[in-house]
Amino acid sequence: MNIQILAIEGCPSLTAATENTRAALGELGRDELAIEQITIRDAADARAFAFAGSPTILADGADLFPSDGRTEDLACRVYPTESGIAPAPSRAQLVTALRERFAHPVH
């Protein structure tokens, strides 16, 4: 499985998204999976990926938190979490989303 985090340059949420994703992979016993960080620099980059705001977390090219929010704008993204709106999904949300993706891979 290929894990990517799409973020605009200087995204203040990139660290939290990466740490939570790494922790979720560890909890699922998938520490061997690398997390590739991709910088979205312009609208062309956004179009080339399933970018829905910074950060967007993809597994095999599919957004782990799909929405109708694909954008070409270099904008921030927020996530509804168990503790309210946050700039990155929680570890628990990522565990759930990744577990589902491992059970039903995108082809």
Order of alpha helices (4+ residues) and beta strands (2+ residues): beta-alpha-beta-alpha-beta-beta-beta-beta-alpha
